[in-house]
Amino acid sequence: TPTDNDDDGELPQLAITSTLEATFNEFSDRALTDNTWNDDDCERLIDEACLINKKYIKIHSMWLSKCNEYCKQNKAKTSTIKLSVIIGYPHGQQCTQAKISEIKYCLKQNISKIILFISV
């Protein structure tokens, strides 16, 4: 229980924020690297982002329509979340035409941000 000397409970609040941030980071990493990523994970990533007021979440384009759909269905809580798509991750070794096609798809979906990996 807090006492008069405990800074009004600030330390426990920071510990909770740290845990939420760690959970978001775990889901964010899995969104880009885990082949078992699924619809429930997509929704959970967005929910976690909402809890800690993230501006952007990064996803692969294959999850763009699912994330857009979830955000539209939950506008009240997801109104501040913007989707960012990573193309060419991790090494940028798709052909140029494939990347252009993926970029066009994302633009049609009204994506907020595209992160493009290019092999040099």
Residue frames relative to the residue before (quaternion, step in Angstrom):
aa qw qx qy qz dx dy dz
T 1.0000 0.0000 0.0000 0.0000 0.00 0.00 0.00
P 0.4904 -0.6711 0.4637 0.3068 3.59 -0.94 0.82
T 0.1960 -0.7359 0.6330 0.1396 3.54 -1.19 0.60
D 0.7250 -0.4198 0.3028 0.4544 3.58 -1.26 -0.01
N 0.7043 0.4666 -0.2594 0.4680 3.60 1.17 -0.50
D 0.5775 0.6459 -0.3506 0.3554 3.61 1.25 -0.01
D 0.4909 -0.6819 0.4269 0.3345 3.65 1.12 0.38
D 0.6112 -0.6077 0.3338 0.3817 3.58 0.99 0.87
G 0.7034 -0.5107 0.2721 0.4128 3.60 0.94 0.81
E 0.3004 0.7922 -0.4922 0.1999 3.62 1.16 0.32
L 0.6503 0.5444 -0.3336 0.4116 3.60 0.87 -0.84
P 0.6720 0.4660 -0.3305 0.4713 3.67 0.78 -0.78
Q 0.6176 0.5405 -0.3503 0.4514 3.61 1.02 -0.70
L 0.6429 0.5119 -0.3188 0.4721 3.60 0.98 -0.79
A 0.6358 0.5243 -0.3307 0.4600 3.60 1.00 -0.77
I 0.6410 0.5071 -0.3232 0.4771 3.61 1.00 -0.76
T 0.6471 0.5122 -0.3215 0.4643 3.58 0.90 -0.86
S 0.6361 0.5352 -0.3217 0.4533 3.56 0.98 -0.83
T 0.6560 0.5033 -0.3011 0.4751 3.58 0.97 -0.85
L 0.6525 0.5028 -0.3125 0.4730 3.59 0.95 -0.83
E 0.6402 0.5206 -0.3158 0.4684 3.56 0.99 -0.83
A 0.6489 0.5140 -0.3161 0.4635 3.59 0.97 -0.84
T 0.6438 0.5100 -0.3184 0.4734 3.60 0.99 -0.80
F 0.6420 0.5098 -0.3216 0.4739 3.59 0.96 -0.84
N 0.6632 0.5112 -0.3070 0.4523 3.60 0.89 -0.91
E 0.6276 0.5293 -0.3311 0.4652 3.58 1.04 -0.76
F 0.6803 0.4679 -0.2918 0.4828 3.60 0.88 -0.90
S 0.6277 0.5453 -0.3282 0.4483 3.56 1.02 -0.79
D 0.6579 0.4929 -0.2995 0.4843 3.59 0.95 -0.86
R 0.6654 0.5056 -0.3051 0.4567 3.57 0.91 -0.89
A 0.5951 0.5843 -0.3651 0.4137 3.59 1.05 -0.70
L 0.7527 0.3911 -0.1994 0.4907 3.57 1.09 -0.67
T 0.8058 0.3269 -0.1389 0.4738 3.59 1.09 -0.54
D 0.6958 0.4988 -0.2725 0.4391 3.62 1.14 -0.43
N 0.3727 -0.7534 0.5036 0.1997 3.58 -0.67 1.11
T 0.6614 0.4978 -0.3143 0.4648 3.60 1.21 -0.28
W 0.3150 0.7547 -0.5052 0.2757 3.60 1.29 0.23
N 0.0131 -0.8288 0.5584 -0.0329 3.61 -0.86 0.89
D 0.7680 -0.3711 0.2584 0.4535 3.57 -1.34 -0.01
D 0.6517 0.5153 -0.3215 0.4543 3.60 0.94 -0.84
D 0.6352 0.5216 -0.3244 0.4681 3.58 1.03 -0.78
C 0.6129 0.5570 -0.3351 0.4492 3.56 1.04 -0.82
E 0.6824 0.4763 -0.2767 0.4805 3.57 0.89 -0.96
R 0.6593 0.5127 -0.3135 0.4519 3.57 0.96 -0.81
L 0.6090 0.5438 -0.3491 0.4598 3.60 1.04 -0.74
I 0.6656 0.4881 -0.3019 0.4771 3.58 0.91 -0.88
D 0.6414 0.5228 -0.3241 0.4586 3.60 0.95 -0.84
E 0.6561 0.5019 -0.3075 0.4723 3.58 0.94 -0.87
A 0.6347 0.5280 -0.3262 0.4604 3.59 1.00 -0.82
C 0.6434 0.5222 -0.3178 0.4608 3.58 1.02 -0.77
L 0.6447 0.5500 -0.3185 0.4247 3.58 0.97 -0.87
I 0.7928 0.2764 -0.1470 0.5229 3.58 0.97 -0.78
N 0.4972 -0.7205 0.3838 0.2940 3.56 1.28 0.52
K 0.1855 0.7761 -0.5704 0.1947 3.56 0.83 0.99
K 0.4348 -0.6977 0.5079 0.2574 3.55 -1.06 0.73
Y 0.8051 0.1147 -0.0229 0.5815 3.58 0.97 -0.92
I 0.1074 -0.7159 0.6737 0.1488 3.49 -1.34 0.38
K 0.3149 -0.7483 0.5576 0.1732 3.58 -1.08 0.77
I 0.0516 0.7895 -0.6063 0.0805 3.53 -0.88 1.04
H 0.5123 -0.5634 0.5213 0.3853 3.54 -1.34 0.09
S 0.6313 -0.5750 0.3603 0.3755 3.59 -1.09 0.60
M 0.5814 0.5939 -0.3883 0.3981 3.62 1.08 -0.50
W 0.7007 0.4317 -0.2660 0.5020 3.60 1.21 -0.40
L 0.4159 0.7535 -0.4417 0.2533 3.58 1.25 -0.10
S 0.6972 0.4613 -0.3015 0.4584 3.61 0.76 -0.91
K 0.6343 0.5204 -0.3309 0.4663 3.62 1.01 -0.75
C 0.6748 0.4823 -0.2980 0.4725 3.60 0.90 -0.87
N 0.6305 0.5234 -0.3299 0.4687 3.60 0.99 -0.80
E 0.6467 0.5239 -0.3072 0.4614 3.56 0.96 -0.92
Y 0.6685 0.4945 -0.2987 0.4683 3.59 0.88 -0.93
C 0.6543 0.5102 -0.3126 0.4625 3.59 0.96 -0.83
K 0.6493 0.5094 -0.3183 0.4665 3.61 0.99 -0.78
Q 0.6750 0.4915 -0.2882 0.4688 3.59 1.01 -0.80
N 0.7729 0.2772 -0.1329 0.5551 3.59 1.18 -0.52
K 0.0494 0.8682 -0.4922 0.0392 3.57 1.04 0.84
A 0.6193 0.5804 -0.3579 0.3893 3.58 0.93 -0.82
K 0.7826 0.3228 -0.1855 0.4989 3.59 0.87 -0.86
T 0.7391 0.4238 -0.2366 0.4670 3.62 1.13 -0.46
S 0.3567 0.7860 -0.4583 0.2119 3.59 1.24 0.09
T 0.7168 0.4351 -0.2625 0.4776 3.62 1.09 -0.53
I 0.5816 0.5946 -0.3648 0.4185 3.60 1.27 -0.20
K 0.0965 -0.7662 0.6337 0.0452 3.54 -0.98 0.93
L 0.3687 -0.7350 0.5306 0.2057 3.53 -1.07 0.79
S 0.1026 -0.7631 0.6371 0.0346 3.50 -1.06 0.85
V 0.2075 -0.8002 0.5561 0.0854 3.56 -0.79 1.05
I 0.2497 -0.7439 0.6040 0.1393 3.52 -1.04 0.88
I 0.0871 -0.7910 0.6055 0.0055 3.55 -0.79 1.09
G 0.8165 0.2450 -0.1936 0.4856 3.55 -0.89 0.96
Y 0.4285 0.7073 -0.4631 0.3190 3.57 1.25 0.20
P 0.6364 -0.1819 -0.7478 -0.0520 1.68 -1.93 1.53
H 0.7706 0.4046 -0.2040 0.4482 3.64 1.07 -0.50
G 0.4444 -0.7250 0.4383 0.2911 3.60 1.22 -0.08
Q 0.4636 0.7393 -0.3972 0.2842 3.55 1.17 0.43
Q 0.3958 0.6544 -0.5392 0.3527 3.60 1.05 0.66
C 0.5800 -0.5624 0.4364 0.3960 3.54 -1.22 0.36
T 0.6656 -0.5306 0.3567 0.3849 3.56 -1.19 0.58
Q 0.6526 0.5306 -0.3193 0.4367 3.58 0.93 -0.89
A 0.6340 0.5215 -0.3277 0.4676 3.60 1.04 -0.74
K 0.6526 0.5054 -0.3124 0.4703 3.58 0.98 -0.81
I 0.6406 0.5202 -0.3248 0.4620 3.59 0.97 -0.85
S 0.6438 0.5237 -0.3123 0.4623 3.56 0.97 -0.86
E 0.6654 0.4975 -0.2925 0.4735 3.57 0.96 -0.88
I 0.6251 0.5269 -0.3303 0.4717 3.59 1.03 -0.76
K 0.6495 0.5158 -0.3164 0.4605 3.60 0.92 -0.89
Y 0.6302 0.5302 -0.3247 0.4651 3.58 0.98 -0.85
C 0.6760 0.4988 -0.2925 0.4568 3.59 0.87 -0.96
L 0.6473 0.5178 -0.3195 0.4592 3.59 0.97 -0.80
K 0.6333 0.5193 -0.3244 0.4733 3.60 1.06 -0.73
Q 0.6821 0.4658 -0.2707 0.4946 3.57 1.17 -0.60
N 0.4451 -0.7228 0.4233 0.3167 3.60 1.31 0.16
I 0.1355 0.8146 -0.5467 0.1387 3.55 0.91 0.93
S 0.4664 -0.6982 0.4756 0.2625 3.57 -1.07 0.73
K 0.8120 0.0096 0.0644 0.5801 3.56 1.02 -0.81
I 0.1252 -0.7664 0.6265 0.0664 3.56 -1.07 0.82
I 0.1353 -0.7515 0.6425 0.0642 3.53 -0.95 0.98
L 0.1020 -0.8334 0.5432 -0.0069 3.56 -0.50 1.23
F 0.1972 -0.7580 0.6137 0.1001 3.56 -0.86 1.04
I 0.0647 -0.7949 0.6031 -0.0101 3.54 -0.85 1.04
S 0.3683 -0.7179 0.5489 0.2182 3.55 -0.91 0.93
V 0.1296 -0.8071 0.5727 0.0625 3.58 -0.86 0.92
